[in-house]
Amino acid sequence: MVEMIQAYLLVQTEVGRSSAVARAIADLDGVLSAEDVTGPYDVIAQIEAPTVDDLGRLVIARIQEVPHITRTTTCTVVHL
C-alpha cells in the first residue's frame, strides 16, 4: 500500500466567494474535503497525493486555478 502525502490547504478567497470556491475545490481529484470556515481563512481543504511533487502540482496547477482564490497556504502533515 502506498502511503499518501497529506496536507491541509488554507485558502483565502474574494469576499462572498468562499462557498463557491469550497465546492469547486471539493470536486477535484486528490481533495478529501473542503469546508467553509470563519477566521483569517475562508476555506480549509484536506488534500493528498502520492508524492510531494504531485501534491505541489495539485495545489499550483489545479487548486490555484479555481476562480476567486486570492491566496493559499499549504500545511503538510508530518508523522513523527
mmCIF file of the N, C-alpha and C atoms, coordinates in Angstrom:
data_MODEL
# 
_entry.id   MODEL 
# 
loop_
_atom_site.group_PDB 
_atom_site.id 
_atom_site.type_symbol 
_atom_site.label_atom_id 
_atom_site.label_alt_id 
_atom_site.label_comp_id 
_atom_site.label_asym_id 
_atom_site.label_entity_id 
_atom_site.label_seq_id 
_atom_site.pdbx_PDB_ins_code 
_atom_site.Cartn_x 
_atom_site.Cartn_y 
_atom_site.Cartn_z 
_atom_site.occupancy 
_atom_site.B_iso_or_equiv 
_atom_site.pdbx_formal_charge 
_atom_site.auth_seq_id 
_atom_site.auth_comp_id 
_atom_site.auth_asym_id 
_atom_site.auth_atom_id 
_atom_site.pdbx_PDB_model_num 
ATOM 1   N N  . MET A 1 1  ? 0.845   -1.187 0.000   1.00 0.00 ? 1  MET A N  1 
ATOM 2   C CA . MET A 1 1  ? 0.000   0.000  0.000   1.00 0.00 ? 1  MET A CA 1 
ATOM 3   C C  . MET A 1 1  ? 0.888   1.246  0.000   1.00 0.00 ? 1  MET A C  1 
ATOM 4   N N  . VAL A 1 2  ? 0.612   2.161  -0.889  1.00 0.00 ? 2  VAL A N  1 
ATOM 5   C CA . VAL A 1 2  ? 1.379   3.399  -0.998  1.00 0.00 ? 2  VAL A CA 1 
ATOM 6   C C  . VAL A 1 2  ? 0.855   4.400  0.027   1.00 0.00 ? 2  VAL A C  1 
ATOM 7   N N  . GLU A 1 3  ? 1.779   4.942  0.834   1.00 0.00 ? 3  GLU A N  1 
ATOM 8   C CA . GLU A 1 3  ? 1.385   5.963  1.794   1.00 0.00 ? 3  GLU A CA 1 
ATOM 9   C C  . GLU A 1 3  ? 1.311   7.304  1.077   1.00 0.00 ? 3  GLU A C  1 
ATOM 10  N N  . MET A 1 4  ? 0.173   7.949  1.179   1.00 0.00 ? 4  MET A N  1 
ATOM 11  C CA . MET A 1 4  ? -0.046  9.221  0.504   1.00 0.00 ? 4  MET A CA 1 
ATOM 12  C C  . MET A 1 4  ? 0.502   10.368 1.354   1.00 0.00 ? 4  MET A C  1 
ATOM 13  N N  . ILE A 1 5  ? 0.959   11.417 0.679   1.00 0.00 ? 5  ILE A N  1 
ATOM 14  C CA . ILE A 1 5  ? 1.349   12.661 1.335   1.00 0.00 ? 5  ILE A CA 1 
ATOM 15  C C  . ILE A 1 5  ? 0.071   13.462 1.536   1.00 0.00 ? 5  ILE A C  1 
ATOM 16  N N  . GLN A 1 6  ? -0.186  13.869 2.764   1.00 0.00 ? 6  GLN A N  1 
ATOM 17  C CA . GLN A 1 6  ? -1.396  14.631 3.056   1.00 0.00 ? 6  GLN A CA 1 
ATOM 18  C C  . GLN A 1 6  ? -1.039  16.040 3.500   1.00 0.00 ? 6  GLN A C  1 
ATOM 19  N N  . ALA A 1 7  ? -1.973  16.953 3.269   1.00 0.00 ? 7  ALA A N  1 
ATOM 20  C CA . ALA A 1 7  ? -1.775  18.340 3.694   1.00 0.00 ? 7  ALA A CA 1 
ATOM 21  C C  . ALA A 1 7  ? -3.128  18.994 3.932   1.00 0.00 ? 7  ALA A C  1 
ATOM 22  N N  . TYR A 1 8  ? -3.089  20.054 4.711   1.00 0.00 ? 8  TYR A N  1 
ATOM 23  C CA . TYR A 1 8  ? -4.238  20.941 4.856   1.00 0.00 ? 8  TYR A CA 1 
ATOM 24  C C  . TYR A 1 8  ? -3.922  22.190 4.061   1.00 0.00 ? 8  TYR A C  1 
ATOM 25  N N  . LEU A 1 9  ? -4.869  22.611 3.263   1.00 0.00 ? 9  LEU A N  1 
ATOM 26  C CA . LEU A 1 9  ? -4.693  23.792 2.430   1.00 0.00 ? 9  LEU A CA 1 
ATOM 27  C C  . LEU A 1 9  ? -5.582  24.900 2.980   1.00 0.00 ? 9  LEU A C  1 
ATOM 28  N N  . LEU A 1 10 ? -4.971  26.000 3.392   1.00 0.00 ? 10 LEU A N  1 
ATOM 29  C CA . LEU A 1 10 ? -5.691  27.149 3.922   1.00 0.00 ? 10 LEU A CA 1 
ATOM 30  C C  . LEU A 1 10 ? -5.880  28.136 2.776   1.00 0.00 ? 10 LEU A C  1 
ATOM 31  N N  . VAL A 1 11 ? -7.118  28.515 2.525   1.00 0.00 ? 11 VAL A N  1 
ATOM 32  C CA . VAL A 1 11 ? -7.446  29.286 1.329   1.00 0.00 ? 11 VAL A CA 1 
ATOM 33  C C  . VAL A 1 11 ? -8.126  30.601 1.696   1.00 0.00 ? 11 VAL A C  1 
ATOM 34  N N  . GLN A 1 12 ? -7.638  31.677 1.117   1.00 0.00 ? 12 GLN A N  1 
ATOM 35  C CA . GLN A 1 12 ? -8.321  32.966 1.205   1.00 0.00 ? 12 GLN A CA 1 
ATOM 36  C C  . GLN A 1 12 ? -8.988  33.219 -0.140  1.00 0.00 ? 12 GLN A C  1 
ATOM 37  N N  . THR A 1 13 ? -10.204 33.760 -0.085  1.00 0.00 ? 13 THR A N  1 
ATOM 38  C CA . THR A 1 13 ? -10.977 33.995 -1.308  1.00 0.00 ? 13 THR A CA 1 
ATOM 39  C C  . THR A 1 13 ? -11.410 35.461 -1.380  1.00 0.00 ? 13 THR A C  1 
ATOM 40  N N  . GLU A 1 14 ? -11.917 35.826 -2.532  1.00 0.00 ? 14 GLU A N  1 
ATOM 41  C CA . GLU A 1 14 ? -12.568 37.127 -2.659  1.00 0.00 ? 14 GLU A CA 1 
ATOM 42  C C  . GLU A 1 14 ? -13.802 37.124 -1.754  1.00 0.00 ? 14 GLU A C  1 
ATOM 43  N N  . VAL A 1 15 ? -14.193 38.297 -1.288  1.00 0.00 ? 15 VAL A N  1 
ATOM 44  C CA . VAL A 1 15 ? -15.331 38.428 -0.381  1.00 0.00 ? 15 VAL A CA 1 
ATOM 45  C C  . VAL A 1 15 ? -16.585 37.820 -1.005  1.00 0.00 ? 15 VAL A C  1 
ATOM 46  N N  . GLY A 1 16 ? -17.275 36.992 -0.246  1.00 0.00 ? 16 GLY A N  1 
ATOM 47  C CA . GLY A 1 16 ? -18.532 36.399 -0.686  1.00 0.00 ? 16 GLY A CA 1 
ATOM 48  C C  . GLY A 1 16 ? -18.392 35.196 -1.598  1.00 0.00 ? 16 GLY A C  1 
ATOM 49  N N  . ARG A 1 17 ? -17.175 34.717 -1.818  1.00 0.00 ? 17 ARG A N  1 
ATOM 50  C CA . ARG A 1 17 ? -16.952 33.622 -2.768  1.00 0.00 ? 17 ARG A CA 1 
ATOM 51  C C  . ARG A 1 17 ? -16.544 32.297 -2.113  1.00 0.00 ? 17 ARG A C  1 
ATOM 52  N N  . SER A 1 18 ? -16.495 32.235 -0.792  1.00 0.00 ? 18 SER A N  1 
ATOM 53  C CA . SER A 1 18 ? -15.953 31.042 -0.135  1.00 0.00 ? 18 SER A CA 1 
ATOM 54  C C  . SER A 1 18 ? -16.758 29.781 -0.427  1.00 0.00 ? 18 SER A C  1 
ATOM 55  N N  . SER A 1 19 ? -18.080 29.862 -0.455  1.00 0.00 ? 19 SER A N  1 
ATOM 56  C CA . SER A 1 19 ? -18.887 28.665 -0.711  1.00 0.00 ? 19 SER A CA 1 
ATOM 57  C C  . SER A 1 19 ? -18.639 28.115 -2.107  1.00 0.00 ? 19 SER A C  1 
ATOM 58  N N  . ALA A 1 20 ? -18.600 28.983 -3.093  1.00 0.00 ? 20 ALA A N  1 
ATOM 59  C CA . ALA A 1 20 ? -18.355 28.537 -4.470  1.00 0.00 ? 20 ALA A CA 1 
ATOM 60  C C  . ALA A 1 20 ? -16.957 27.948 -4.607  1.00 0.00 ? 20 ALA A C  1 
ATOM 61  N N  . VAL A 1 21 ? -15.974 28.558 -3.954  1.00 0.00 ? 21 VAL A N  1 
ATOM 62  C CA . VAL A 1 21 ? -14.604 28.050 -4.011  1.00 0.00 ? 21 VAL A CA 1 
ATOM 63  C C  . VAL A 1 21 ? -14.523 26.689 -3.327  1.00 0.00 ? 21 VAL A C  1 
ATOM 64  N N  . ALA A 1 22 ? -15.138 26.537 -2.162  1.00 0.00 ? 22 ALA A N  1 
ATOM 65  C CA . ALA A 1 22 ? -15.114 25.253 -1.451  1.00 0.00 ? 22 ALA A CA 1 
ATOM 66  C C  . ALA A 1 22 ? -15.733 24.146 -2.302  1.00 0.00 ? 22 ALA A C  1 
ATOM 67  N N  . ARG A 1 23 ? -16.853 24.440 -2.957  1.00 0.00 ? 23 ARG A N  1 
ATOM 68  C CA . ARG A 1 23 ? -17.490 23.436 -3.817  1.00 0.00 ? 23 ARG A CA 1 
ATOM 69  C C  . ARG A 1 23 ? -16.592 23.063 -4.993  1.00 0.00 ? 23 ARG A C  1 
ATOM 70  N N  . ALA A 1 24 ? -15.968 24.059 -5.614  1.00 0.00 ? 24 ALA A N  1 
ATOM 71  C CA . ALA A 1 24 ? -15.099 23.790 -6.763  1.00 0.00 ? 24 ALA A CA 1 
ATOM 72  C C  . ALA A 1 24 ? -13.876 22.975 -6.352  1.00 0.00 ? 24 ALA A C  1 
ATOM 73  N N  . ILE A 1 25 ? -13.276 23.309 -5.211  1.00 0.00 ? 25 ILE A N  1 
ATOM 74  C CA . ILE A 1 25 ? -12.118 22.563 -4.735  1.00 0.00 ? 25 ILE A CA 1 
ATOM 75  C C  . ILE A 1 25 ? -12.511 21.130 -4.387  1.00 0.00 ? 25 ILE A C  1 
ATOM 76  N N  . ALA A 1 26 ? -13.649 20.963 -3.731  1.00 0.00 ? 26 ALA A N  1 
ATOM 77  C CA . ALA A 1 26 ? -14.089 19.631 -3.291  1.00 0.00 ? 26 ALA A CA 1 
ATOM 78  C C  . ALA A 1 26 ? -14.265 18.668 -4.459  1.00 0.00 ? 26 ALA A C  1 
ATOM 79  N N  . ASP A 1 27 ? -14.548 19.182 -5.634  1.00 0.00 ? 27 ASP A N  1 
ATOM 80  C CA . ASP A 1 27 ? -14.769 18.336 -6.813  1.00 0.00 ? 27 ASP A CA 1 
ATOM 81  C C  . ASP A 1 27 ? -13.484 17.853 -7.473  1.00 0.00 ? 27 ASP A C  1 
ATOM 82  N N  . LEU A 1 28 ? -12.326 18.345 -7.049  1.00 0.00 ? 28 LEU A N  1 
ATOM 83  C CA . LEU A 1 28 ? -11.062 17.975 -7.689  1.00 0.00 ? 28 LEU A CA 1 
ATOM 84  C C  . LEU A 1 28 ? -10.528 16.653 -7.144  1.00 0.00 ? 28 LEU A C  1 
ATOM 85  N N  . ASP A 1 29 ? -9.918  15.856 -8.024  1.00 0.00 ? 29 ASP A N  1 
ATOM 86  C CA . ASP A 1 29 ? -9.250  14.634 -7.592  1.00 0.00 ? 29 ASP A CA 1 
ATOM 87  C C  . ASP A 1 29 ? -8.117  14.987 -6.644  1.00 0.00 ? 29 ASP A C  1 
ATOM 88  N N  . GLY A 1 30 ? -7.983  14.234 -5.576  1.00 0.00 ? 30 GLY A N  1 
ATOM 89  C CA . GLY A 1 30 ? -6.942  14.481 -4.593  1.00 0.00 ? 30 GLY A CA 1 
ATOM 90  C C  . GLY A 1 30 ? -7.407  15.318 -3.415  1.00 0.00 ? 30 GLY A C  1 
ATOM 91  N N  . VAL A 1 31 ? -8.624  15.843 -3.497  1.00 0.00 ? 31 VAL A N  1 
ATOM 92  C CA . VAL A 1 31 ? -9.184  16.635 -2.398  1.00 0.00 ? 31 VAL A CA 1 
ATOM 93  C C  . VAL A 1 31 ? -10.108 15.726 -1.584  1.00 0.00 ? 31 VAL A C  1 
ATOM 94  N N  . LEU A 1 32 ? -9.783  15.555 -0.305  1.00 0.00 ? 32 LEU A N  1 
ATOM 95  C CA . LEU A 1 32 ? -10.583 14.705 0.569   1.00 0.00 ? 32 LEU A CA 1 
ATOM 96  C C  . LEU A 1 32 ? -11.785 15.452 1.127   1.00 0.00 ? 32 LEU A C  1 
ATOM 97  N N  . SER A 1 33 ? -11.601 16.738 1.422   1.00 0.00 ? 33 SER A N  1 
ATOM 98  C CA . SER A 1 33 ? -12.704 17.575 1.903   1.00 0.00 ? 33 SER A CA 1 
ATOM 99  C C  . SER A 1 33 ? -12.333 19.034 1.706   1.00 0.00 ? 33 SER A C  1 
ATOM 100 N N  . ALA A 1 34 ? -13.345 19.870 1.628   1.00 0.00 ? 34 ALA A N  1 
ATOM 101 C CA . ALA A 1 34 ? -13.151 21.324 1.541   1.00 0.00 ? 34 ALA A CA 1 
ATOM 102 C C  . ALA A 1 34 ? -14.336 21.971 2.236   1.00 0.00 ? 34 ALA A C  1 
ATOM 103 N N  . GLU A 1 35 ? -14.043 22.762 3.256   1.00 0.00 ? 35 GLU A N  1 
ATOM 104 C CA . GLU A 1 35 ? -15.095 23.345 4.091   1.00 0.00 ? 35 GLU A CA 1 
ATOM 105 C C  . GLU A 1 35 ? -14.929 24.849 4.210   1.00 0.00 ? 35 GLU A C  1 
ATOM 106 N N  . ASP A 1 36 ? -16.062 25.573 4.231   1.00 0.00 ? 36 ASP A N  1 
ATOM 107 C CA . ASP A 1 36 ? -16.068 26.998 4.562   1.00 0.00 ? 36 ASP A CA 1 
ATOM 108 C C  . ASP A 1 36 ? -15.772 27.116 6.054   1.00 0.00 ? 36 ASP A C  1 
ATOM 109 N N  . VAL A 1 37 ? -14.949 28.074 6.427   1.00 0.00 ? 37 VAL A N  1 
ATOM 110 C CA . VAL A 1 37 ? -14.640 28.304 7.843   1.00 0.00 ? 37 VAL A CA 1 
ATOM 111 C C  . VAL A 1 37 ? -14.646 29.802 8.122   1.00 0.00 ? 37 VAL A C  1 
ATOM 112 N N  . THR A 1 38 ? -14.634 30.138 9.404   1.00 0.00 ? 38 THR A N  1 
ATOM 113 C CA . THR A 1 38 ? -14.512 31.539 9.791   1.00 0.00 ? 38 THR A CA 1 
ATOM 114 C C  . THR A 1 38 ? -13.090 31.779 10.272  1.00 0.00 ? 38 THR A C  1 
ATOM 115 N N  . GLY A 1 39 ? -12.698 33.028 10.322  1.00 0.00 ? 39 GLY A N  1 
ATOM 116 C CA . GLY A 1 39 ? -11.351 33.367 10.769  1.00 0.00 ? 39 GLY A CA 1 
ATOM 117 C C  . GLY A 1 39 ? -10.548 33.959 9.634   1.00 0.00 ? 39 GLY A C  1 
ATOM 118 N N  . PRO A 1 40 ? -9.207  33.888 9.729   1.00 0.00 ? 40 PRO A N  1 
ATOM 119 C CA . PRO A 1 40 ? -8.365  34.526 8.721   1.00 0.00 ? 40 PRO A CA 1 
ATOM 120 C C  . PRO A 1 40 ? -8.396  33.815 7.368   1.00 0.00 ? 40 PRO A C  1 
ATOM 121 N N  . TYR A 1 41 ? -8.866  32.571 7.342   1.00 0.00 ? 41 TYR A N  1 
ATOM 122 C CA . TYR A 1 41 ? -9.000  31.824 6.086   1.00 0.00 ? 41 TYR A CA 1 
ATOM 123 C C  . TYR A 1 41 ? -10.472 31.589 5.818   1.00 0.00 ? 41 TYR A C  1 
ATOM 124 N N  . ASP A 1 42 ? -10.820 31.416 4.566   1.00 0.00 ? 42 ASP A N  1 
ATOM 125 C CA . ASP A 1 42 ? -12.215 31.250 4.170   1.00 0.00 ? 42 ASP A CA 1 
ATOM 126 C C  . ASP A 1 42 ? -12.579 29.797 3.909   1.00 0.00 ? 42 ASP A C  1 
ATOM 127 N N  . VAL A 1 43 ? -11.598 29.002 3.480   1.00 0.00 ? 43 VAL A N  1 
ATOM 128 C CA . VAL A 1 43 ? -11.813 27.588 3.163   1.00 0.00 ? 43 VAL A CA 1 
ATOM 129 C C  . VAL A 1 43 ? -10.605 26.812 3.677   1.00 0.00 ? 43 VAL A C  1 
ATOM 130 N N  . ILE A 1 44 ? -10.862 25.652 4.260   1.00 0.00 ? 44 ILE A N  1 
ATOM 131 C CA . ILE A 1 44 ? -9.783  24.724 4.597   1.00 0.00 ? 44 ILE A CA 1 
ATOM 132 C C  . ILE A 1 44 ? -10.080 23.424 3.871   1.00 0.00 ? 44 ILE A C  1 
ATOM 133 N N  . ALA A 1 45 ? -9.079  22.933 3.135   1.00 0.00 ? 45 ALA A N  1 
ATOM 134 C CA . ALA A 1 45 ? -9.229  21.682 2.390   1.00 0.00 ? 45 ALA A CA 1 
ATOM 135 C C  . ALA A 1 45 ? -8.205  20.670 2.880   1.00 0.00 ? 45 ALA A C  1 
ATOM 136 N N  . GLN A 1 46 ? -8.616  19.421 2.939   1.00 0.00 ? 46 GLN A N  1 
ATOM 137 C CA . GLN A 1 46 ? -7.677  18.330 3.216   1.00 0.00 ? 46 GLN A CA 1 
ATOM 138 C C  . GLN A 1 46 ? -7.387  17.670 1.874   1.00 0.00 ? 46 GLN A C  1 
ATOM 139 N N  . ILE A 1 47 ? -6.093  17.590 1.532   1.00 0.00 ? 47 ILE A N  1 
ATOM 140 C CA . ILE A 1 47 ? -5.703  17.075 0.226   1.00 0.00 ? 47 ILE A CA 1 
ATOM 141 C C  . ILE A 1 47 ? -4.669  15.967 0.385   1.00 0.00 ? 47 ILE A C  1 
ATOM 142 N N  . GLU A 1 48 ? -4.511  15.157 -0.670  1.00 0.00 ? 48 GLU A N  1 
ATOM 143 C CA . GLU A 1 48 ? -3.490  14.117 -0.641  1.00 0.00 ? 48 GLU A CA 1 
ATOM 144 C C  . GLU A 1 48 ? -3.018  13.808 -2.055  1.00 0.00 ? 48 GLU A C  1 
ATOM 145 N N  . ALA A 1 49 ? -1.780  13.296 -2.119  1.00 0.00 ? 49 ALA A N  1 
ATOM 146 C CA . ALA A 1 49 ? -1.182  12.901 -3.394  1.00 0.00 ? 49 ALA A CA 1 
ATOM 147 C C  . ALA A 1 49 ? -0.086  11.878 -3.093  1.00 0.00 ? 49 ALA A C  1 
ATOM 148 N N  . PRO A 1 50 ? 0.317   11.106 -4.102  1.00 0.00 ? 50 PRO A N  1 
ATOM 149 C CA . PRO A 1 50 ? 1.320   10.066 -3.873  1.00 0.00 ? 50 PRO A CA 1 
ATOM 150 C C  . PRO A 1 50 ? 2.705   10.601 -3.508  1.00 0.00 ? 50 PRO A C  1 
ATOM 151 N N  . THR A 1 51 ? 3.081   11.777 -4.018  1.00 0.00 ? 51 THR A N  1 
ATOM 152 C CA . THR A 1 51 ? 4.407   12.341 -3.745  1.00 0.00 ? 51 THR A CA 1 
ATOM 153 C C  . THR A 1 51 ? 4.271   13.830 -3.429  1.00 0.00 ? 51 THR A C  1 
ATOM 154 N N  . VAL A 1 52 ? 5.333   14.390 -2.866  1.00 0.00 ? 52 VAL A N  1 
ATOM 155 C CA . VAL A 1 52 ? 5.353   15.831 -2.600  1.00 0.00 ? 52 VAL A CA 1 
ATOM 156 C C  . VAL A 1 52 ? 5.229   16.615 -3.901  1.00 0.00 ? 52 VAL A C  1 
ATOM 157 N N  . ASP A 1 53 ? 5.894   16.156 -4.959  1.00 0.00 ? 53 ASP A N  1 
ATOM 158 C CA . ASP A 1 53 ? 5.792   16.832 -6.256  1.00 0.00 ? 53 ASP A CA 1 
ATOM 159 C C  . ASP A 1 53 ? 4.358   16.816 -6.772  1.00 0.00 ? 53 ASP A C  1 
ATOM 160 N N  . ASP A 1 54 ? 3.691   15.675 -6.646  1.00 0.00 ? 54 ASP A N  1 
ATOM 161 C CA . ASP A 1 54 ? 2.292   15.585 -7.076  1.00 0.00 ? 54 ASP A CA 1 
ATOM 162 C C  . ASP A 1 54 ? 1.400   16.491 -6.237  1.00 0.00 ? 54 ASP A C  1 
ATOM 163 N N  . LEU A 1 55 ? 1.693   16.584 -4.950  1.00 0.00 ? 55 LEU A N  1 
ATOM 164 C CA . LEU A 1 55 ? 0.932   17.469 -4.075  1.00 0.00 ? 55 LEU A CA 1 
ATOM 165 C C  . LEU A 1 55 ? 1.104   18.919 -4.528  1.00 0.00 ? 55 LEU A C  1 
ATOM 166 N N  . GLY A 1 56 ? 2.328   19.299 -4.848  1.00 0.00 ? 56 GLY A N  1 
ATOM 167 C CA . GLY A 1 56 ? 2.595   20.646 -5.346  1.00 0.00 ? 56 GLY A CA 1 
ATOM 168 C C  . GLY A 1 56 ? 1.866   20.931 -6.646  1.00 0.00 ? 56 GLY A C  1 
ATOM 169 N N  . ARG A 1 57 ? 1.859   19.945 -7.545  1.00 0.00 ? 57 ARG A N  1 
ATOM 170 C CA . ARG A 1 57 ? 1.141   20.124 -8.815  1.00 0.00 ? 57 ARG A CA 1 
ATOM 171 C C  . ARG A 1 57 ? -0.357  20.280 -8.586  1.00 0.00 ? 57 ARG A C  1 
ATOM 172 N N  . LEU A 1 58 ? -0.902  19.513 -7.633  1.00 0.00 ? 58 LEU A N  1 
ATOM 173 C CA . LEU A 1 58 ? -2.325  19.638 -7.308  1.00 0.00 ? 58 LEU A CA 1 
ATOM 174 C C  . LEU A 1 58 ? -2.637  21.059 -6.852  1.00 0.00 ? 58 LEU A C  1 
ATOM 175 N N  . VAL A 1 59 ? -1.804  21.596 -5.974  1.00 0.00 ? 59 VAL A N  1 
ATOM 176 C CA . VAL A 1 59 ? -2.053  22.944 -5.456  1.00 0.00 ? 59 VAL A CA 1 
ATOM 177 C C  . VAL A 1 59 ? -1.852  23.997 -6.534  1.00 0.00 ? 59 VAL A C  1 
ATOM 178 N N  . ILE A 1 60 ? -0.723  23.946 -7.218  1.00 0.00 ? 60 ILE A N  1 
ATOM 179 C CA . ILE A 1 60 ? -0.375  25.017 -8.158  1.00 0.00 ? 60 ILE A CA 1 
ATOM 180 C C  . ILE A 1 60 ? -1.153  24.932 -9.470  1.00 0.00 ? 60 ILE A C  1 
ATOM 181 N N  . ALA A 1 61 ? -1.250  23.744 -10.044 1.00 0.00 ? 61 ALA A N  1 
ATOM 182 C CA . ALA A 1 61 ? -1.854  23.614 -11.375 1.00 0.00 ? 61 ALA A CA 1 
ATOM 183 C C  . ALA A 1 61 ? -3.369  23.429 -11.342 1.00 0.00 ? 61 ALA A C  1 
ATOM 184 N N  . ARG A 1 62 ? -3.901  22.940 -10.228 1.00 0.00 ? 62 ARG A N  1 
ATOM 185 C CA . ARG A 1 62 ? -5.336  22.658 -10.214 1.00 0.00 ? 62 ARG A CA 1 
ATOM 186 C C  . ARG A 1 62 ? -6.097  23.581 -9.255  1.00 0.00 ? 62 ARG A C  1 
ATOM 187 N N  . ILE A 1 63 ? -5.694  23.583 -7.989  1.00 0.00 ? 63 ILE A N  1 
ATOM 188 C CA . ILE A 1 63 ? -6.462  24.337 -6.999  1.00 0.00 ? 63 ILE A CA 1 
ATOM 189 C C  . ILE A 1 63 ? -6.294  25.838 -7.190  1.00 0.00 ? 63 ILE A C  1 
ATOM 190 N N  . GLN A 1 64 ? -5.072  26.316 -7.394  1.00 0.00 ? 64 GLN A N  1 
ATOM 191 C CA . GLN A 1 64 ? -4.877  27.760 -7.545  1.00 0.00 ? 64 GLN A CA 1 
ATOM 192 C C  . GLN A 1 64 ? -5.491  28.305 -8.832  1.00 0.00 ? 64 GLN A C  1 
ATOM 193 N N  . GLU A 1 65 ? -5.906  27.435 -9.727  1.00 0.00 ? 65 GLU A N  1 
ATOM 194 C CA . GLU A 1 65 ? -6.600  27.868 -10.948 1.00 0.00 ? 65 GLU A CA 1 
ATOM 195 C C  . GLU A 1 65 ? -8.094  28.094 -10.720 1.00 0.00 ? 65 GLU A C  1 
ATOM 196 N N  . VAL A 1 66 ? -8.609  27.675 -9.556  1.00 0.00 ? 66 VAL A N  1 
ATOM 197 C CA . VAL A 1 66 ? -10.026 27.888 -9.252  1.00 0.00 ? 66 VAL A CA 1 
ATOM 198 C C  . VAL A 1 66 ? -10.268 29.393 -9.137  1.00 0.00 ? 66 VAL A C  1 
ATOM 199 N N  . PRO A 1 67 ? -11.281 29.912 -9.829  1.00 0.00 ? 67 PRO A N  1 
ATOM 200 C CA . PRO A 1 67 ? -11.558 31.352 -9.774  1.00 0.00 ? 67 PRO A CA 1 
ATOM 201 C C  . PRO A 1 67 ? -11.860 31.828 -8.352  1.00 0.00 ? 67 PRO A C  1 
ATOM 202 N N  . HIS A 1 68 ? -11.484 33.049 -8.056  1.00 0.00 ? 68 HIS A N  1 
ATOM 203 C CA . HIS A 1 68 ? -11.793 33.779 -6.831  1.00 0.00 ? 68 HIS A CA 1 
ATOM 204 C C  . HIS A 1 68 ? -10.903 33.425 -5.642  1.00 0.00 ? 68 HIS A C  1 
ATOM 205 N N  . ILE A 1 69 ? -9.863  32.602 -5.839  1.00 0.00 ? 69 ILE A N  1 
ATOM 206 C CA . ILE A 1 69 ? -8.888  32.357 -4.784  1.00 0.00 ? 69 ILE A CA 1 
ATOM 207 C C  . ILE A 1 69 ? -7.852  33.473 -4.839  1.00 0.00 ? 69 ILE A C  1 
ATOM 208 N N  . THR A 1 70 ? -7.559  34.050 -3.688  1.00 0.00 ? 70 THR A N  1 
ATOM 209 C CA . THR A 1 70 ? -6.562  35.121 -3.638  1.00 0.00 ? 70 THR A CA 1 
ATOM 210 C C  . THR A 1 70 ? -5.232  34.660 -3.051  1.00 0.00 ? 70 THR A C  1 
ATOM 211 N N  . ARG A 1 71 ? -5.259  33.627 -2.171  1.00 0.00 ? 71 ARG A N  1 
ATOM 212 C CA . ARG A 1 71 ? -4.013  33.151 -1.553  1.00 0.00 ? 71 ARG A CA 1 
ATOM 213 C C  . ARG A 1 71 ? -4.242  31.760 -0.964  1.00 0.00 ? 71 ARG A C  1 
ATOM 214 N N  . THR A 1 72 ? -3.194  30.935 -1.020  1.00 0.00 ? 72 THR A N  1 
ATOM 215 C CA . THR A 1 72 ? -3.246  29.625 -0.370  1.00 0.00 ? 72 THR A CA 1 
ATOM 216 C C  . THR A 1 72 ? -1.995  29.431 0.486   1.00 0.00 ? 72 THR A C  1 
ATOM 217 N N  . THR A 1 73 ? -2.162  28.646 1.535   1.00 0.00 ? 73 THR A N  1 
ATOM 218 C CA . THR A 1 73 ? -1.051  28.223 2.377   1.00 0.00 ? 73 THR A CA 1 
ATOM 219 C C  . THR A 1 73 ? -1.172  26.716 2.557   1.00 0.00 ? 73 THR A C  1 
ATOM 220 N N  . THR A 1 74 ? -0.115  25.985 2.221   1.00 0.00 ? 74 THR A N  1 
ATOM 221 C CA . THR A 1 74 ? -0.126  24.527 2.315   1.00 0.00 ? 74 THR A CA 1 
ATOM 222 C C  . THR A 1 74 ? 0.588   24.084 3.583   1.00 0.00 ? 74 THR A C  1 
ATOM 223 N N  . CYS A 1 75 ? -0.092  23.288 4.398   1.00 0.00 ? 75 CYS A N  1 
ATOM 224 C CA . CYS A 1 75 ? 0.468   22.764 5.648   1.00 0.00 ? 75 CYS A CA 1 
ATOM 225 C C  . CYS A 1 75 ? 0.536   21.247 5.514   1.00 0.00 ? 75 CYS A C  1 
ATOM 226 N N  . THR A 1 76 ? 1.725   20.742 5.220   1.00 0.00 ? 76 THR A N  1 
ATOM 227 C CA . THR A 1 76 ? 1.916   19.310 5.002   1.00 0.00 ? 76 THR A CA 1 
ATOM 228 C C  . THR A 1 76 ? 1.878   18.577 6.338   1.00 0.00 ? 76 THR A C  1 
ATOM 229 N N  . VAL A 1 77 ? 1.170   17.456 6.359   1.00 0.00 ? 77 VAL A N  1 
ATOM 230 C CA . VAL A 1 77 ? 1.087   16.624 7.554   1.00 0.00 ? 77 VAL A CA 1 
ATOM 231 C C  . VAL A 1 77 ? 2.387   15.869 7.715   1.00 0.00 ? 77 VAL A C  1 
ATOM 232 N N  . VAL A 1 78 ? 2.923   15.836 8.938   1.00 0.00 ? 78 VAL A N  1 
ATOM 233 C CA . VAL A 1 78 ? 4.128   15.078 9.225   1.00 0.00 ? 78 VAL A CA 1 
ATOM 234 C C  . VAL A 1 78 ? 3.793   13.984 10.234  1.00 0.00 ? 78 VAL A C  1 
ATOM 235 N N  . HIS A 1 79 ? 4.431   12.860 10.096  1.00 0.00 ? 79 HIS A N  1 
ATOM 236 C CA . HIS A 1 79 ? 4.255   11.745 11.025  1.00 0.00 ? 79 HIS A CA 1 
ATOM 237 C C  . HIS A 1 79 ? 5.585   11.517 11.726  1.00 0.00 ? 79 HIS A C  1 
ATOM 238 N N  . LEU A 1 80 ? 5.663   11.896 12.992  1.00 0.00 ? 80 LEU A N  1 
ATOM 239 C CA . LEU A 1 80 ? 6.900   11.781 13.753  1.00 0.00 ? 80 LEU A CA 1 
ATOM 240 C C  . LEU A 1 80 ? 6.945   10.481 14.547  1.00 0.00 ? 80 LEU A C  1 
# 
